[in-house]
Amino acid sequence: MACCHDDHCSAAKAQPLDSPQWRRALWIALSVNAGFFLAEVAAGAAAGSAALMADALDFFGDATNYAISLGVAGMALAWRARAALVKGWTLIAFALWVLGSTGWHAWAGTLPRAEVMGLVGAAALLANGGVALMLYRFRGGDANMRSVWICSRNDAVGNLAVMLAAAGVFGTGTGWPDLVVAGIMGGLGLQGGWQIVRQARGELRGAEAGLAPAA
């Protein structure tokens, strides 16, 4: 879940923030994530899976993030940094929700449906993998661009984790693999959200001082 490891994203050349390619990529990513949010909410509720619900919230957070990014593309750095701050705090809030939901499922002893988890996780992996490849060339931009790329990349990793959880639930006959994956995704959300907040704050301070942010 979520956005982290910004040290992996420094090699690419920055792209124009209001280029047609960037905006088209964001619209495609927004459509994919909004659609899979609805699909995974339904599937997670039907399957009783904390990991699928965590992934659904991740899709929702990303769709919201892409919508914000479309709104600030081409604006001044200070506004882009503020948008990245909103995205970072949103990820943190979603991560806390996921961790609370995971605790509730552990207390209730929920046994999710492994076959639903596996099928939906595989479909989500294909979708996120395609979006991550499409956004790859934008990974070296400012906090706003980098957060979009990082989110998409890590979502694909999260989908793989959901599929592994499905295999674990099927093999053990317990819900603990589902809960472990959901807990890990929640932890990644906290870490990634905080990294985005830190970079955005640095860019905002630089913009307010009339200086370029540190590389």
MDTraj code that builds the backbone (N, CA, C; nanometers):
import mdtraj as md
import numpy as np

residues = "MET ALA CYS CYS HIS ASP ASP HIS CYS SER ALA ALA LYS ALA GLN PRO LEU ASP SER PRO GLN TRP ARG ARG ALA LEU TRP ILE ALA LEU SER VAL ASN ALA GLY PHE PHE LEU ALA GLU VAL ALA ALA GLY ALA ALA ALA GLY SER ALA ALA LEU MET ALA ASP ALA LEU ASP PHE PHE GLY ASP ALA THR ASN TYR ALA ILE SER LEU GLY VAL ALA GLY MET ALA LEU ALA TRP ARG ALA ARG ALA ALA LEU VAL LYS GLY TRP THR LEU ILE ALA PHE ALA LEU TRP VAL LEU GLY SER THR GLY TRP HIS ALA TRP ALA GLY THR LEU PRO ARG ALA GLU VAL MET GLY LEU VAL GLY ALA ALA ALA LEU LEU ALA ASN GLY GLY VAL ALA LEU MET LEU TYR ARG PHE ARG GLY GLY ASP ALA ASN MET ARG SER VAL TRP ILE CYS SER ARG ASN ASP ALA VAL GLY ASN LEU ALA VAL MET LEU ALA ALA ALA GLY VAL PHE GLY THR GLY THR GLY TRP PRO ASP LEU VAL VAL ALA GLY ILE MET GLY GLY LEU GLY LEU GLN GLY GLY TRP GLN ILE VAL ARG GLN ALA ARG GLY GLU LEU ARG GLY ALA GLU ALA GLY LEU ALA PRO ALA ALA".split()
xyz = np.array([
    [0.0837, -0.1201, 0.0000],
    [0.0000, 0.0000, 0.0000],
    [0.0870, 0.1247, 0.0000],
    [0.0385, 0.2286, -0.0653],
    [0.0869, 0.3630, -0.0452],
    [0.2227, 0.3893, -0.1030],
    [0.2769, 0.5058, -0.0684],
    [0.3911, 0.5606, -0.1377],
    [0.5096, 0.5670, -0.0458],
    [0.6211, 0.5105, -0.0889],
    [0.7394, 0.5168, -0.0049],
    [0.8635, 0.4989, -0.0896],
    [0.9804, 0.5016, -0.0238],
    [1.1097, 0.4788, -0.0862],
    [1.1373, 0.5793, -0.1963],
    [1.1331, 0.7082, -0.1635],
    [1.1576, 0.8105, -0.2635],
    [1.3019, 0.8134, -0.3118],
    [1.3931, 0.7418, -0.2434],
    [1.5311, 0.7382, -0.2886],
    [1.5470, 0.6620, -0.4185],
    [1.4495, 0.5829, -0.4578],
    [1.4566, 0.5090, -0.5823],
    [1.4136, 0.5938, -0.7010],
    [1.3702, 0.7152, -0.6807],
    [1.3017, 0.7892, -0.7858],
    [1.3764, 0.9140, -0.8294],
    [1.5080, 0.9168, -0.8133],
    [1.5801, 1.0401, -0.8402],
    [1.6514, 1.0409, -0.9739],
    [1.6465, 0.9317, -1.0508],
    [1.7299, 0.9232, -1.1690],
    [1.6666, 0.9827, -1.2931],
    [1.5358, 0.9867, -1.2988],
    [1.4710, 1.0260, -1.4229],
    [1.4698, 1.1766, -1.4392],
    [1.4661, 1.2183, -1.5646],
    [1.4582, 1.3608, -1.5950],
    [1.3173, 1.4113, -1.5700],
    [1.3064, 1.5300, -1.5086],
    [1.1747, 1.5867, -1.4800],
    [1.0999, 1.6150, -1.6094],
    [0.9674, 1.5960, -1.6066],
    [0.8819, 1.6175, -1.7213],
    [0.8029, 1.7466, -1.7029],
    [0.7582, 1.8096, -1.8135],
    [0.6733, 1.9280, -1.8006],
    [0.5473, 1.8952, -1.7221],
    [0.5145, 1.9798, -1.6246],
    [0.4047, 1.9486, -1.5335],
    [0.2680, 1.9592, -1.5986],
    [0.2565, 2.0371, -1.7067],
    [0.1268, 2.0529, -1.7710],
    [0.1283, 1.9963, -1.9127],
    [0.2170, 1.9001, -1.9380],
    [0.2259, 1.8422, -2.0712],
    [0.1036, 1.7555, -2.0985],
    [0.0624, 1.7440, -2.2252],
    [-0.0512, 1.6572, -2.2591],
    [-0.0271, 1.5121, -2.2186],
    [0.0987, 1.4654, -2.2295],
    [0.1285, 1.3269, -2.1926],
    [0.1050, 1.3022, -2.0436],
    [0.1479, 1.3985, -1.9615],
    [0.1297, 1.3863, -1.8156],
    [-0.0175, 1.3860, -1.7785],
    [-0.0945, 1.4774, -1.8348],
    [-0.2363, 1.4861, -1.8020],
    [-0.3123, 1.3636, -1.8536],
    [-0.2780, 1.3155, -1.9719],
    [-0.3442, 1.1960, -2.0239],
    [-0.3144, 1.0747, -1.9353],
    [-0.1882, 1.0621, -1.8927],
    [-0.1521, 0.9516, -1.8039],
    [-0.2299, 0.9596, -1.6730],
    [-0.2461, 1.0803, -1.6186],
    [-0.3212, 1.0962, -1.4938],
    [-0.4679, 1.0591, -1.5114],
    [-0.5287, 1.0984, -1.6229],
    [-0.6690, 1.0645, -1.6458],
    [-0.6882, 0.9135, -1.6566],
    [-0.5967, 0.8450, -1.7249],
    [-0.6060, 0.6992, -1.7350],
    [-0.5904, 0.6363, -1.5969],
    [-0.4903, 0.6820, -1.5216],
    [-0.4678, 0.6282, -1.3875],
    [-0.5870, 0.6544, -1.2967],
    [-0.6462, 0.7731, -1.3069],
    [-0.7639, 0.8059, -1.2266],
    [-0.8793, 0.7116, -1.2575],
    [-0.9050, 0.6853, -1.3845],
    [-1.0157, 0.5977, -1.4236],
    [-0.9940, 0.4550, -1.3740],
    [-0.8717, 0.4040, -1.3901],
    [-0.8411, 0.2678, -1.3465],
    [-0.8584, 0.2545, -1.1958],
    [-0.8059, 0.3501, -1.1201],
    [-0.8114, 0.3403, -0.9743],
    [-0.9520, 0.3588, -0.9203],
    [-1.0306, 0.4486, -0.9791],
    [-1.1682, 0.4664, -0.9337],
    [-1.2495, 0.3401, -0.9591],
    [-1.2302, 0.2781, -1.0762],
    [-1.3028, 0.1556, -1.1068],
    [-1.2665, 0.0416, -1.0140],
    [-1.1371, 0.0249, -0.9861],
    [-1.0959, -0.0847, -0.8994],
    [-1.1287, -0.0573, -0.7532],
    [-1.1394, 0.0681, -0.7134],
    [-1.1868, 0.0965, -0.5777],
    [-1.3256, 0.0377, -0.5572],
    [-1.4168, 0.0652, -0.6502],
    [-1.5528, 0.0129, -0.6384],
    [-1.5538, -0.1393, -0.6419],
    [-1.4732, -0.1975, -0.7314],
    [-1.4701, -0.3432, -0.7437],
    [-1.4163, -0.4090, -0.6167],
    [-1.3118, -0.3515, -0.5580],
    [-1.2523, -0.4147, -0.4410],
    [-1.3324, -0.3910, -0.3140],
    [-1.4044, -0.2805, -0.3061],
    [-1.4946, -0.2632, -0.1921],
    [-1.5974, -0.3754, -0.1917],
    [-1.6582, -0.4000, -0.3080],
    [-1.7587, -0.5057, -0.3176],
    [-1.6971, -0.6425, -0.2909],
    [-1.5804, -0.6686, -0.3506],
    [-1.5166, -0.7986, -0.3337],
    [-1.4671, -0.8185, -0.1908],
    [-1.4098, -0.7139, -0.1312],
    [-1.3607, -0.7259, 0.0051],
    [-1.4716, -0.7515, 0.1048],
    [-1.5856, -0.6837, 0.0858],
    [-1.6994, -0.7064, 0.1747],
    [-1.7548, -0.8468, 0.1564],
    [-1.7634, -0.8925, 0.0310],
    [-1.8173, -1.0261, 0.0046],
    [-1.7248, -1.1354, 0.0565],
    [-1.5935, -1.1121, 0.0466],
    [-1.4973, -1.2141, 0.0866],
    [-1.4592, -1.2049, 0.2339],
    [-1.4933, -1.0953, 0.3014],
    [-1.4521, -1.0766, 0.4400],
    [-1.3022, -1.0616, 0.4543],
    [-1.2384, -0.9942, 0.3570],
    [-1.0925, -0.9841, 0.3531],
    [-1.0454, -0.8450, 0.3949],
    [-0.9659, -0.8388, 0.5008],
    [-0.9072, -0.7115, 0.5432],
    [-0.8056, -0.6619, 0.4411],
    [-0.7309, -0.7545, 0.3789],
    [-0.6309, -0.7144, 0.2805],
    [-0.6956, -0.6537, 0.1568],
    [-0.8067, -0.7116, 0.1108],
    [-0.8761, -0.6547, -0.0049],
    [-0.9342, -0.5179, 0.0276],
    [-0.9888, -0.5022, 0.1479],
    [-1.0419, -0.3718, 0.1855],
    [-0.9296, -0.2684, 0.1960],
    [-0.8126, -0.3116, 0.2442],
    [-0.6975, -0.2215, 0.2480],
    [-0.6584, -0.1798, 0.1071],
    [-0.6602, -0.2752, 0.0157],
    [-0.6269, -0.2446, -0.1230],
    [-0.7318, -0.1532, -0.1858],
    [-0.8593, -0.1733, -0.1489],
    [-0.9657, -0.0869, -0.2011],
    [-0.9461, 0.0573, -0.1553],
    [-0.9131, 0.0758, -0.0285],
    [-0.8880, 0.2112, 0.0209],
    [-0.7660, 0.2722, -0.0466],
    [-0.6692, 0.1882, -0.0779],
    [-0.5521, 0.2364, -0.1490],
    [-0.5898, 0.2865, -0.2879],
    [-0.6754, 0.2111, -0.3576],
    [-0.7235, 0.2561, -0.4881],
    [-0.7983, 0.3891, -0.4757],
    [-0.8794, 0.4024, -0.3707],
    [-0.9535, 0.5270, -0.3511],
    [-0.8584, 0.6439, -0.3259],
    [-0.7595, 0.6196, -0.2394],
    [-0.6625, 0.7243, -0.2115],
    [-0.5871, 0.7668, -0.3363],
    [-0.5498, 0.6689, -0.4186],
    [-0.4776, 0.7022, -0.5411],
    [-0.5656, 0.7779, -0.6391],
    [-0.6920, 0.7365, -0.6529],
    [-0.7825, 0.8088, -0.7426],
    [-0.7971, 0.9542, -0.6982],
    [-0.8093, 0.9743, -0.5663],
    [-0.8166, 1.1107, -0.5138],
    [-0.6877, 1.1872, -0.5417],
    [-0.5751, 1.1187, -0.5244],
    [-0.4465, 1.1825, -0.5495],
    [-0.4315, 1.2250, -0.6950],
    [-0.4737, 1.1389, -0.7867],
    [-0.4632, 1.1728, -0.9284],
    [-0.5530, 1.2915, -0.9620],
    [-0.6712, 1.2956, -0.9013],
    [-0.7607, 1.4091, -0.9252],
    [-0.6975, 1.5389, -0.8758],
    [-0.6331, 1.5338, -0.7586],
    [-0.5649, 1.6525, -0.7066],
    [-0.4504, 1.6919, -0.7988],
    [-0.3750, 1.5932, -0.8457],
    [-0.2627, 1.6218, -0.9345],
    [-0.3088, 1.6877, -1.0637],
    [-0.4207, 1.6432, -1.1177],
    [-0.4751, 1.7067, -1.2377],
    [-0.5114, 1.8521, -1.2101],
    [-0.5566, 1.8799, -1.0893],
    [-0.5965, 2.0158, -1.0561],
    [-0.4806, 2.1117, -1.0404],
    [-0.3614, 2.0590, -1.0025],
    [-0.2485, 2.1488, -0.9759],
    [-0.1420, 2.1446, -1.0843],
    [-0.1581, 2.0577, -1.1853],
    [-0.0578, 2.0503, -1.2918],
    [-0.0419, 2.1875, -1.3574],
    [0.0800, 2.2356, -1.3663],
    [0.1068, 2.3655, -1.4269],
    [0.1014, 2.4815, -1.3303],
    [0.0584, 2.4585, -1.2056],
    [0.0541, 2.5669, -1.1080],
    [0.1929, 2.5904, -1.0483],
    [0.2038, 2.6936, -0.9674],
    [0.3304, 2.7264, -0.9025],
    [0.3710, 2.6155, -0.8057],
    [0.5018, 2.6086, -0.7767],
    [0.5552, 2.5041, -0.6906],
    [0.4874, 2.5017, -0.5546],
    [0.4579, 2.6176, -0.4980],
    [0.3956, 2.6211, -0.3655],
    [0.2616, 2.5490, -0.3659],
    [0.1824, 2.5672, -0.4717],
    [0.0524, 2.4999, -0.4788],
    [0.0688, 2.3500, -0.4996],
    [0.1675, 2.3103, -0.5800],
    [0.1919, 2.1680, -0.6002],
    [0.2379, 2.1022, -0.4705],
    [0.3202, 2.1743, -0.3936],
    [0.3662, 2.1202, -0.2660],
    [0.2500, 2.1058, -0.1681],
    [0.1585, 2.2028, -0.1683],
    [0.0409, 2.1922, -0.0805],
    [-0.0451, 2.0718, -0.1197],
    [-0.0599, 2.0483, -0.2499],
    [-0.1365, 1.9317, -0.2949],
    [-0.0694, 1.8024, -0.2504],
    [0.0639, 1.7979, -0.2580],
    [0.1357, 1.6798, -0.2122],
    [0.1177, 1.6599, -0.0620],
    [0.1113, 1.7694, 0.0144],
    [0.0845, 1.7577, 0.1579],
    [-0.0506, 1.6928, 0.1837],
    [-0.1523, 1.7353, 0.1078],
    [-0.2852, 1.6747, 0.1222],
    [-0.2782, 1.5257, 0.0921],
    [-0.2067, 1.4898, -0.0135],
    [-0.1941, 1.3492, -0.0496],
    [-0.1247, 1.2701, 0.0605],
    [-0.0175, 1.3262, 0.1158],
    [0.0544, 1.2557, 0.2207],
    [-0.0303, 1.2314, 0.3440],
    [-0.1016, 1.3344, 0.3895],
    [-0.1867, 1.3180, 0.5075],
    [-0.3047, 1.2257, 0.4791],
    [-0.3545, 1.2245, 0.3549],
    [-0.4616, 1.1316, 0.3187],
    [-0.4136, 0.9874, 0.3296],
    [-0.2934, 0.9611, 0.2810],
    [-0.2377, 0.8269, 0.2917],
    [-0.2218, 0.7850, 0.4374],
    [-0.1775, 0.8756, 0.5209],
    [-0.1624, 0.8446, 0.6631],
    [-0.2972, 0.8107, 0.7255],
    [-0.4001, 0.8891, 0.6919],
    [-0.5336, 0.8626, 0.7462],
    [-0.5856, 0.7269, 0.7012],
    [-0.5680, 0.6939, 0.5729],
    [-0.6123, 0.5640, 0.5228],
    [-0.5369, 0.4504, 0.5911],
    [-0.4077, 0.4695, 0.6132],
    [-0.3285, 0.3661, 0.6783],
    [-0.3789, 0.3390, 0.8196],
    [-0.4127, 0.4431, 0.8924],
    [-0.4664, 0.4248, 1.0275],
    [-0.5995, 0.3516, 1.0244],
    [-0.6836, 0.3827, 0.9247],
    [-0.8114, 0.3114, 0.9101],
    [-0.7872, 0.1636, 0.8844],
    [-0.6925, 0.1328, 0.7963],
    [-0.6615, -0.0064, 0.7633],
    [-0.6154, -0.0819, 0.8873],
    [-0.5285, -0.0212, 0.9656],
    [-0.4788, -0.0878, 1.0859],
    [-0.5913, -0.1119, 1.1860],
    [-0.6816, -0.0147, 1.2006],
    [-0.7954, -0.0350, 1.2893],
    [-0.8878, -0.1447, 1.2402],
    [-0.9143, -0.1484, 1.1093],
    [-0.9992, -0.2519, 1.0514],
    [-0.9361, -0.3897, 1.0663],
    [-0.8045, -0.3957, 1.0511],
    [-0.7344, -0.5231, 1.0672],
    [-0.7484, -0.5747, 1.2098],
    [-0.7358, -0.4857, 1.3066],
    [-0.7559, -0.5261, 1.4452],
    [-0.8960, -0.5785, 1.4706],
    [-0.9955, -0.5158, 1.4088],
    [-1.1331, -0.5624, 1.4261],
    [-1.1509, -0.7022, 1.3686],
    [-1.0962, -0.7284, 1.2495],
    [-1.1068, -0.8618, 1.1893],
    [-1.0355, -0.9662, 1.2747],
    [-0.9225, -0.9289, 1.3349],
    [-0.8519, -1.0222, 1.4225],
    [-0.9367, -1.0564, 1.5444],
    [-1.0018, -0.9564, 1.6009],
    [-1.0880, -0.9796, 1.7171],
    [-1.2088, -1.0649, 1.6804],
    [-1.2654, -1.0422, 1.5610],
    [-1.3850, -1.1153, 1.5186],
    [-1.3538, -1.2549, 1.4670],
    [-1.2278, -1.2842, 1.4376],
    [-1.1916, -1.4155, 1.3859],
    [-1.2441, -1.4423, 1.2460],
    [-1.2447, -1.3413, 1.1607],
    [-1.2981, -1.3541, 1.0252],
    [-1.2124, -1.4485, 0.9413],
    [-1.2787, -1.5379, 0.8649],
    [-1.2099, -1.6246, 0.7694],
    [-1.2484, -1.5802, 0.6288],
    [-1.1586, -1.5121, 0.5580],
    [-1.1927, -1.4611, 0.4251],
    [-1.1969, -1.5718, 0.3204],
    [-1.2572, -1.5411, 0.2064],
    [-1.2671, -1.6351, 0.0946],
    [-1.1438, -1.6201, 0.0063],
    [-1.0601, -1.7217, 0.0107],
    [-0.9311, -1.7144, -0.0574],
    [-0.9454, -1.7016, -0.2083],
    [-1.0460, -1.7695, -0.2668],
    [-1.0575, -1.7665, -0.4126],
    [-1.0923, -1.6270, -0.4637],
    [-1.1762, -1.5554, -0.3889],
    [-1.2107, -1.4186, -0.4282],
    [-1.0886, -1.3283, -0.4143],
    [-1.0154, -1.3432, -0.3050],
    [-0.8943, -1.2637, -0.2845],
    [-0.7956, -1.2827, -0.3993],
    [-0.7734, -1.4078, -0.4383],
    [-0.6760, -1.4364, -0.5427],
    [-0.7145, -1.3795, -0.6776],
    [-0.8402, -1.3981, -0.7164],
    [-0.8851, -1.3499, -0.8473],
    [-0.8811, -1.1973, -0.8553],
    [-0.9334, -1.1318, -0.7523],
    [-0.9358, -0.9854, -0.7534],
    [-0.7938, -0.9293, -0.7427],
    [-0.7101, -0.9922, -0.6617],
    [-0.5719, -0.9472, -0.6509],
    [-0.4974, -0.9568, -0.7828],
    [-0.5215, -1.0638, -0.8587],
    [-0.4558, -1.0799, -0.9887],
    [-0.5017, -0.9730, -1.0871],
    [-0.6318, -0.9460, -1.0897],
    [-0.6836, -0.8419, -1.1794],
    [-0.6276, -0.7050, -1.1421],
    [-0.6198, -0.6774, -1.0117],
    [-0.5659, -0.5489, -0.9663],
    [-0.4179, -0.5362, -1.0002],
    [-0.3443, -0.6478, -0.9929],
    [-0.2023, -0.6455, -1.0277],
    [-0.1822, -0.6072, -1.1740],
    [-0.2621, -0.6642, -1.2624],
    [-0.2518, -0.6296, -1.4042],
    [-0.2802, -0.4809, -1.4260],
    [-0.3831, -0.4306, -1.3589],
    [-0.4193, -0.2896, -1.3752],
    [-0.3099, -0.1977, -1.3222],
    [-0.2620, -0.2251, -1.2007],
    [-0.1601, -0.1386, -1.1413],
    [-0.0264, -0.1495, -1.2127],
    [0.0068, -0.2696, -1.2605],
    [0.1305, -0.2848, -1.3355],
    [0.1301, -0.2003, -1.4616],
    [0.0171, -0.1990, -1.5313],
    [0.0060, -0.1162, -1.6510],
    [0.0168, 0.0319, -1.6202],
    [-0.0481, 0.0756, -1.5119],
    [-0.0412, 0.2171, -1.4737],
    [0.1012, 0.2552, -1.4324],
    [0.1678, 0.1674, -1.3563],
    [0.3046, 0.1968, -1.3129],
    [0.3990, 0.2103, -1.4321],
    [0.3853, 0.1228, -1.5306],
    [0.4689, 0.1327, -1.6503],
    [0.4419, 0.2626, -1.7259],
    [0.3158, 0.3007, -1.7331],
    [0.2792, 0.4233, -1.8031],
    [0.3387, 0.5464, -1.7346],
    [0.3464, 0.5436, -1.6010],
    [0.3942, 0.6591, -1.5249],
    [0.5451, 0.6566, -1.4991],
    [0.6134, 0.5531, -1.5459],
    [0.7552, 0.5339, -1.5123],
    [0.8405, 0.6552, -1.5482],
    [0.8179, 0.7146, -1.6633],
    [0.9034, 0.8248, -1.7080],
    [0.8831, 0.9524, -1.6272],
    [0.7774, 0.9580, -1.5453],
    [0.7509, 1.0772, -1.4652],
    [0.8047, 1.0652, -1.3226],
    [0.8825, 0.9598, -1.2950],
    [0.9195, 0.9300, -1.1563],
    [1.0215, 1.0275, -1.0988],
    [1.0869, 1.1097, -1.1825],
    [1.1921, 1.1975, -1.1336],
    [1.1515, 1.3420, -1.1181],
    [1.0210, 1.3716, -1.1139],
    [0.9762, 1.5099, -1.1020],
    [0.9734, 1.5592, -0.9587],
    [0.8856, 1.6582, -0.9321],
    [0.8740, 1.7142, -0.7976],
    [0.7978, 1.6177, -0.7073],
    [0.7683, 1.6606, -0.5842],
    [0.7016, 1.5723, -0.4883],
    [0.5680, 1.5235, -0.5417],
    [0.4977, 1.6087, -0.6149],
    [0.3673, 1.5719, -0.6674],
    [0.3789, 1.4603, -0.7709],
    [0.4689, 1.4776, -0.8683],
    [0.4895, 1.3750, -0.9706],
    [0.5440, 1.2465, -0.9099],
    [0.6424, 1.2603, -0.8237],
    [0.7059, 1.1419, -0.7661],
    [0.6079, 1.0622, -0.6821],
    [0.5202, 1.1306, -0.6096],
    [0.4242, 1.0586, -0.5266],
    [0.3275, 0.9778, -0.6119],
    [0.2911, 1.0295, -0.7295],
    [0.2021, 0.9558, -0.8196],
    [0.2693, 0.8287, -0.8682],
    [0.3940, 0.8392, -0.9101],
    [0.4674, 0.7215, -0.9574],
    [0.4898, 0.6210, -0.8449],
    [0.5311, 0.6704, -0.7278],
    [0.5596, 0.5804, -0.6161],
    [0.4341, 0.5046, -0.5747],
    [0.3217, 0.5744, -0.5691],
    [0.1960, 0.5086, -0.5326],
    [0.1646, 0.3940, -0.6279],
    [0.1750, 0.4180, -0.7573],
    [0.1402, 0.3163, -0.8563],
    [0.2346, 0.1970, -0.8488],
    [0.3630, 0.2247, -0.8323],
    [0.4598, 0.1156, -0.8210],
    [0.4324, 0.0292, -0.6990],
    [0.4110, 0.0921, -0.5843],
    [0.3910, 0.0164, -0.4618],
    [0.2563, -0.0536, -0.4587],
    [0.1579, 0.0008, -0.5297],
    [0.0291, -0.0675, -0.5378],
    [0.0438, -0.2038, -0.6027],
    [0.1269, -0.2138, -0.7071],
    [0.1486, -0.3426, -0.7722],
    [0.2110, -0.4419, -0.6740],
    [0.3035, -0.3954, -0.5907],
    [0.3617, -0.4809, -0.4878],
    [0.2543, -0.5243, -0.3881],
    [0.1653, -0.4317, -0.3517],
    [0.0564, -0.4653, -0.2609],
    [-0.0371, -0.5700, -0.3180],
    [-0.0625, -0.5645, -0.4484],
    [-0.1478, -0.6648, -0.5119],
    [-0.0851, -0.8034, -0.5043],
    [0.0464, -0.8105, -0.5241],
    [0.1158, -0.9383, -0.5085],
    [0.1006, -0.9911, -0.3663],
    [0.1080, -0.9009, -0.2691],
    [0.0927, -0.9418, -0.1296],
    [-0.0469, -0.9966, -0.1033],
    [-0.1495, -0.9363, -0.1640],
    [-0.2860, -0.9870, -0.1484],
    [-0.2965, -1.1283, -0.2049],
    [-0.2333, -1.1532, -0.3190],
    [-0.2367, -1.2867, -0.3778],
    [-0.1652, -1.3883, -0.2889],
    [-0.0537, -1.3480, -0.2294],
    [0.0152, -1.4362, -0.1356],
    [-0.0708, -1.4632, -0.0126],
    [-0.1419, -1.3606, 0.0341],
    [-0.2318, -1.3798, 0.1478],
    [-0.3425, -1.4781, 0.1131],
    [-0.3942, -1.4693, -0.0091],
    [-0.4984, -1.5628, -0.0522],
    [-0.4464, -1.7059, -0.0488],
    [-0.3235, -1.7254, -0.0975],
    [-0.2643, -1.8590, -0.0936],
    [-0.2457, -1.9059, 0.0504],
    [-0.2051, -1.8135, 0.1386],
    [-0.1875, -1.8492, 0.2784],
    [-0.3174, -1.8856, 0.3468],
    [-0.4236, -1.8105, 0.3188],
    [-0.5550, -1.8419, 0.3762],
    [-0.6021, -1.9784, 0.3281],
    [-0.5843, -2.0046, 0.1986],
    [-0.6255, -2.1333, 0.1422],
    [-0.5465, -2.2483, 0.2039],
    [-0.4152, -2.2276, 0.2221],
    [-0.3310, -2.3352, 0.2718],
    [-0.3458, -2.3623, 0.4204],
    [-0.3723, -2.2581, 0.4993],
    [-0.3786, -2.2751, 0.6449],
    [-0.5203, -2.2884, 0.6989],
    [-0.6177, -2.2415, 0.6212],
    [-0.7552, -2.2448, 0.6706],
    [-0.7807, -2.1445, 0.7815],
    [-0.6952, -2.0428, 0.7924],
    [-0.7133, -1.9370, 0.8925],
    [-0.7072, -1.8008, 0.8232],
    [-0.7498, -1.6981, 0.8948],
    [-0.7470, -1.5637, 0.8396],
    [-0.6196, -1.4869, 0.8680],
    [-0.5227, -1.5479, 0.9360],
    [-0.4036, -1.4738, 0.9763],
    [-0.3185, -1.4241, 0.8602],
    [-0.3013, -1.5005, 0.7519],
    [-0.2258, -1.4426, 0.6388],
    [-0.2888, -1.3141, 0.5856],
    [-0.4207, -1.3096, 0.5799],
    [-0.4918, -1.1894, 0.5358],
    [-0.4649, -1.0730, 0.6304],
    [-0.4668, -1.1001, 0.7596],
    [-0.4457, -0.9949, 0.8589],
    [-0.3018, -0.9436, 0.8572],
    [-0.2065, -1.0351, 0.8392],
    [-0.0659, -0.9943, 0.8349],
    [-0.0409, -0.9015, 0.7169],
    [-0.0931, -0.9388, 0.5992],
    [-0.0743, -0.8551, 0.4806],
    [-0.1410, -0.7193, 0.4993],
    [-0.2622, -0.7183, 0.5541],
    [-0.3307, -0.5909, 0.5773],
    [-0.2509, -0.5030, 0.6729],
    [-0.1929, -0.5639, 0.7772],
    [-0.1116, -0.4871, 0.8709],
    [0.0130, -0.4292, 0.8061],
    [0.0778, -0.5091, 0.7200],
    [0.1962, -0.4598, 0.6494],
    [0.1597, -0.3440, 0.5574],
    [0.0473, -0.3576, 0.4856],
    [0.0043, -0.2507, 0.3956],
    [-0.0259, -0.1224, 0.4731],
    [-0.0846, -0.1384, 0.5921],
    [-0.1089, -0.0213, 0.6752],
    [0.0202, 0.0456, 0.7187],
    [0.1201, -0.0360, 0.7558],
    [0.2492, 0.0195, 0.7944],
    [0.3186, 0.0913, 0.6799],
    [0.3107, 0.0336, 0.5588],
    [0.3686, 0.0997, 0.4418],
    [0.2986, 0.2320, 0.4134],
    [0.1678, 0.2347, 0.4380],
    [0.0941, 0.3587, 0.4176],
    [0.1426, 0.4695, 0.5091],
    [0.1655, 0.4360, 0.6357],
    [0.2172, 0.5356, 0.7297],
    [0.3546, 0.5855, 0.6864],
    [0.4417, 0.4915, 0.6491],
    [0.5768, 0.5296, 0.6084],
    [0.5752, 0.6153, 0.4823],
    [0.5011, 0.5694, 0.3813],
    [0.4982, 0.6422, 0.2552],
    [0.4350, 0.7791, 0.2682],
    [0.3253, 0.7871, 0.3423],
    [0.2601, 0.9157, 0.3615],
    [0.3515, 1.0158, 0.4298],
    [0.4259, 0.9703, 0.5283],
    [0.5155, 1.0609, 0.5996],
    [0.6300, 1.1064, 0.5101],
    [0.6808, 1.0187, 0.4229],
    [0.7877, 1.0587, 0.3321],
    [0.7403, 1.1667, 0.2352],
    [0.6181, 1.1524, 0.1851],
    [0.5634, 1.2543, 0.0949],
    [0.5451, 1.3867, 0.1687],
    [0.4947, 1.3807, 0.2922],
    [0.4755, 1.5022, 0.3716],
    [0.6092, 1.5728, 0.3939],
    [0.7130, 1.4969, 0.4259],
    [0.8442, 1.5583, 0.4498],
    [0.8978, 1.6285, 0.3254],
    [0.8897, 1.5612, 0.2091],
    [0.9414, 1.6245, 0.0878],
    [0.8580, 1.7468, 0.0507],
    [0.7270, 1.7363, 0.0623],
    [0.6404, 1.8491, 0.0268],
    [0.6663, 1.9688, 0.1174],
    [0.6880, 1.9437, 0.2467],
    [0.7192, 2.0539, 0.3382],
    [0.8489, 2.1230, 0.2979],
    [0.9491, 2.0437, 0.2573],
    [1.0747, 2.1028, 0.2133],
    [1.0566, 2.1891, 0.0896],
    [0.9773, 2.1394, -0.0064],
    [0.9526, 2.2174, -0.1274],
    [0.8726, 2.3439, -0.0964],
    [0.7797, 2.3334, -0.0029],
    [0.7001, 2.4503, 0.0327],
    [0.7861, 2.5566, 0.0996],
    [0.8769, 2.5132, 0.1882],
    [0.9683, 2.6097, 0.2513],
    [1.0567, 2.6768, 0.1467],
    [1.1055, 2.5972, 0.0493],
    [1.1885, 2.6542, -0.0555],
    [1.1129, 2.7529, -0.1419],
    [0.9867, 2.7199, -0.1746],
    [0.9061, 2.8103, -0.2571],
    [0.8771, 2.9401, -0.1838],
    [0.8478, 2.9293, -0.0540],
    [0.8170, 3.0496, 0.0229],
    [0.9397, 3.1384, 0.0404],
    [1.0586, 3.0763, 0.0381],
    [1.1819, 3.1546, 0.0504],
    [1.2321, 3.2041, -0.0848],
    [1.1627, 3.1643, -0.1915],
    [1.2044, 3.2046, -0.3251],
    [1.3229, 3.1272, -0.3768],
    [1.3436, 3.0045, -0.3187],
    [1.4571, 2.9221, -0.3576],
    [1.4076, 2.7908, -0.4135],
    [1.4858, 2.7302, -0.4996],
    [1.4527, 2.5976, -0.5515],
    [1.4739, 2.4960, -0.4412],
    [1.3903, 2.3879, -0.4354],
    [1.4086, 2.2839, -0.3345],
    [1.5372, 2.2066, -0.3577],
    [1.5914, 2.1563, -0.2474],
    [1.7144, 2.0782, -0.2587],
    [1.6895, 1.9515, -0.3363],
    [1.7902, 1.9070, -0.4109],
    [1.7760, 1.7858, -0.4913],
    [1.7773, 1.6637, -0.4019],
])
top = md.Topology()
chain = top.add_chain()
for i, resn in enumerate(residues, 1):
    res = top.add_residue(resn, chain, resSeq=i)
    for name in ("N", "CA", "C"):
        top.add_atom(name, md.element.get_by_symbol(name[0]), res)
traj = md.Trajectory(xyz[None], top)
